[in-house]
Amino acid sequence: MSETVAPELLAGYERPARWAGLEIIDSDVQAVVPGLVALRPYLEHRWRDYLTESGVSALDPAQYPKGSPLSVRPDLATEGPGPATSVDLLRQQLLDPWETRFAVLNCGLDVPAIHNDDWAAAMSRGVNEWLRAEWLAEEPRLRGSIVVPAQNPELAAAEIDRVGSDPRFVQVLLPVRSESPLGKRRYWPIYDAAQRNGLAIGIYPGGASGNPITPAGWPSYYLEDYVGFAQAFQGTLLSLVSEGVFSKFPELRVVLLESGFSWLGPLLWRFDKNWKGLRREVPWVDRLPSDIIRNRVHITTQPLDLPDDAGEVDQLFEQFDAAKMLLFATDYPHWQFDRGDQALPAGLTGDLERRILGVNAHDAYQF
């Protein structure tokens, strides 16, 4: 642990006392590959040689620059590879202080940015085997998310079928900034495989598709990049519903990770309003889009982008049925909140806290 961190930063990163006895399921915990050398034992010889010959040493997700305070809470900083790189650190810094029942691991290795489909498939397999051997086998509280080569849905579906029978995997990861909107039929083999294996689809804030990352073109600053992820999540929800994914795959569940959620209520209102006049264009959307989203989509609590006024928080929660859709998440080790007692807004009813902390995750992931 860093010796320069102020003592006040070290206090309070733990389960709040008011949650004593409640089941906590953390739906977004990062698992960071500490360099591609860690994956070598889980790659075929051909791809070990490929890494050596190509000189590639890292496939880092780009959404958190190393110097950004969002990257790692300072009280979790360590010498060496850092937090989220080992099960031991995860136990010490998160699972034990929070008394976590289950934690869902999400590895943001930038496999979807690889243009060689065979290499992307090999790296996906390597990550999944690394997660299985070095995380899931070492800690019974952990559940995994399957990394797939989303740029080739057929290869992605094959990887889902290869790993999906392992009950320790509970979802498939897809980047929100994809080559084309995720509702498009090219991606349907992924959803078919996920439904076949009883897995959720987790959509995370990442991706390097080559397309401009905002509807208005390429931005200049990281601030625009980071805030603009909310636009990508909105577009993805519109696509999944409008293209008929939830009609085609009636058992599919989707989880939005690190998306924020204060934007969701206005989107649902606008989506419903315009669907009423344009519904003949999308006959497979046979009920209000908001009903589909409320019943098939979950969304994690971090980052907790909420107003300070408790009454406004209540109104916002009512707009999108937070009691059913929200999943508790710490987003460990990213610094999205300061203390454990700020992980959820104050003043929530006991039943609402209970649902957000654990009950809703059982619906989303079917533990």
N, C-alpha and C positions, 0 to 999 in steps of 0.2 A: 504494500500500500504506500502511496506517496507520502513522504514525510513533510511536505510543504503545504498540505491541505489544512485549511483552517478548521479547528475542532468543531465549530458549529455545522460544518458541512458533513461531518461524520455521523451526526446524531439523527435518529428518526427514520433511517431507511430500513424499515421493518414493518411487520403487520401492525396496524393500529389496534389499540386495546379494545376499541368498540366492536371489532370483528372477531373477538374471541369465540371459538366454537363454530364459526362459519367456514364452509368449504371454499377454498380459494383455488381457482383454476386460472393459470396465467396463459393467455392465448397468443402471446407474442414474446418469445425469448430468442435472442440472437445466438446462433452457433457460428463462430468465425473460424474459417480454415486458416491456420497460422502458417501460410505459405504452401505452395503447391507440392513441396516436398512431402508434406504430411499425407498427401493422397497417393503417393507412388506405390505403397504396398497394395492399394486397392485398384490399380490399373493393370491392364494386360501389358505384357512386355513391349508390344508394338508401341503403345502410347507412352510408356516410360521412356523409350528411346526417342519418341517424338518430342517430348518435353525437353530432353537433353539437347537434341539437335536444333530445336527451334529457339532455345534460350529463354522461353517464357517462364517467368518466376511467380507471377501473380495474376489473378483475375479479380481485382478488388471492385466491389460495388462502388459506384461513383457518387451516390447521393449524400454521403457524409465526408466532406473533406477532413483530412487528419487533424487539422487545427481547429475545427469547429467545436464549440462547447457542446453541441448536440451529440457528438460522437460518443463520448464516454463520460459518465459522472466522475468528477475529480476524486471523490472518496473511493471509487472503485478502481482507480488507475493502479497498475502494478508495473514492476520491472519486467522486461521480457515481452512475450507475445501479447500480454494484456488480458483483460476480462473477456468472457465468452469464448475462450479458446480451450478450456478444460473443464471436465466435470467437477473436479475438486473445487475450483474457484466458483463455479456455479452454485455448488452446495453452500459454500461459506458465505457468498455474497447475496444469494437470492433464496434458494429453496428452503434453507433452514430458518433464516430470519423471518421469512414470510409464512413459514409452515405450509408450503404449497402442496396441494394434493396432486395436481398434474401441471406440467408445463409443456407447451407446444414449441418445439425448436424450429426456427426458420433460418435457413442458411442462404444468405444473399449472394453467393458466388455468382459472378456474372456470366453464367453459361449461355443464356439466350443471346449474348453479344458475339458468340463465336460463329463465324461464317462457314466453317467446315462442319457439316452436319454430323459426320461420323465422329469427329473429335468431340463435338458437343455432347453426343450420346455417351461417349466413353467417359467424359468428365462428370456427367450426371450420374452414371453408374458408380464412379469412384466416390463422389460425395455421399451418395446414399449408403454405400457400404461403409464408408468412414463413420457416418452418423450411427449406423447400426452397431458397429463394432466398438467404437470409442465413446459413445454417449448412451445409446439406448440400452446396451447390454450392461452398462456400469451403474445405471441409476433407474430404478423402477418407476420413479415419478415422471420420467420424461416420455414424451411422445414426439414423433418426427413428422416433418413435411417432406414430401418427395420432390427432389429437384429434377426437372425434365428439360430436354431440348425443345422448348416451345416453338422454335422456328421450324421444326419438322414434326407436325402433330402425329404422324404415324409412328415415328421413332419414340416420341413422348408417350404414346399410348402403350407401346411395347414395354417401356420402362415401368410404367404404372402397373401393368399386369405382372411384371417380374417381381416387383417389390410389394404390391398391394395386398397380398395375402398375409403379410406380417401385420398383426393387429397393433403393433407399436407405431405404425405409420397411420396418421389420421387425416392427412390432407395433401393436396398437390399444389405446388407453388407456381404461380404465373406472374410475370411482371406486368404492371399496369400500362407501361409505355411499350406497346407491342408493335410488331410490323404492320398490323391492321387491327381494327376494332375486334375485341375478343369475342363478340357475338357471332362473327362471320363463320360460315359453315366449314371453312378450312380447319377451324379449331374443334369441331364437333367430335372427332375421334378421341380427343383428350377428355371431353366431358362424358362420352360414352364409357371410357375406361374407368374414370373416377366413379361414376354411378355404379358400374358393374362391381367395383371393389368396395363400395360403401364409403368412399372418401369425399371429403369436402374439397372445394377449390379455394385456395387462399391466394388473394391478389395483393401483391406487395408493391411499395413505391420504388420501382427500379425499372430497368430496361434501357437498352441502347439500340433502338431499331434503325437509326439513321434518319428518321423523320424529325422535323422540328418538334420541340417538346412543348410548344404552346400553339394554340390554333392560329395565332397571329405571326408565327415564325420563330426564329431563334432569338432568345433573350441575351442580354449582355452580362447579367450578374447571377451569382448563386442564389441570392435572395429571390429572384424571379423563378429560378429553377425549383427551389424548395416549396415556395408558396403555391406554385403552379401545379403541384401534384394533385391538388384537390380537383382541378379541371379534368385531369386524366381519369380520376375515379368517377367523376360524374359522367364523362363520355362512355366509360366502360359499362356503367349501370344502364345507361340508355341503350347501348348496343346489345347487351345480354337479353334485355326484355324485348326490345323491338325486333330482333332477329329470331325470337322464338325459342331461345335456349331452354327456358324454364318450362315451356310447353313440350318440347321434344324430349327433355330429360326430367320427368316429373319428380324424381327423388334427389335431384342434385341440390346441394347446399353450397352457398358461396359466402366466404368471409373476407371482408375488406380490412387489410392490415395497415396500421399507421396512416390512415386516410384522413383523419379528422372526421367530424360528423355534424358540425353546426350548419353545413351547407345542405344537409339531406332534406330537411323539412321543406324549404322553398323549392327544391328540385322535384319532390314528390307532387307538390301542388301544381307546378307548371306542367309536369308530365301528364298528370290526370286531365288537366284542363284541355290540353291540345290533343290528347288521345280521343276525347269525346268527339272532336270534329274530324279526325283523321283515321279513325279506327278501321275503316274499310281497307286502308292501305296495309294493315297488319292484322288480318282476321284471326291469326293464332293468338293474339293478345286479347283473350276473351273476357277479361275483367279489368278493373282499374289497375294500372301499373303499380300504384302504391300498394295495393293488396298483394300483388305478386312479390314485390320487394320486401314487404313486412313479413311475409311468410317464408321466404326462401333465402334471405340475405341477413348476415350478421356483420357487425362492425365493431372493431376494438376501441377501447377507451382512450388509448394514447396515440397521438397527443390530445390532451384534454382541452380543446379550444372552446371554452365556455365563458359567458359573461360573469361578472362578479355578483350580480343581483340574483338572489335565490329564486325570486318569482319568475324572472326571465328564464332561468335554467329549467324550471318546471314547465313553462310554456314550450320551450324548445324540445324537451323530452317527450311531451305529448304529441308534437308534430310528427314524429316518426316512430312512435311506440318503442321508446328506449327500454321499457320493461321486458320486451321480448327480443330486441335486436342487439343490445349492447353486450359485449364480452369484456371482462376485465383483462387488462394487459399492463405489464410494467415496461415493455419494450427494452428490457435489460440488454446491454448496459447503457443504452442511450439516455441522455439526460433530458427527459421530457417532463419531469416534475421534481420538486425539491425534497419533499419528505413523504413518508408513507401515508400520513394523514391527509395529504393532498392528492392521493391517487384517484379519489372520487370526490365530487363536490360535497360540501357539508349540507346537512339537512335532509338527506334522502330518507325515505321510510325504510324501516328494517327489512320489509319484504322486497323492496326494490333493490337494496344493497345485496341481499341474498341472491336474487336472480342474476344480477350483473356479475357478482363475484364467482358464481359457480353453476347455477341451474341452467342458464342459457348456453353455456359451453357444452353441457351434456346434449342439448338439442342439436348444436352445430356439429359436434364431433362424434356423438354417439359412443362415448367411452363405455 
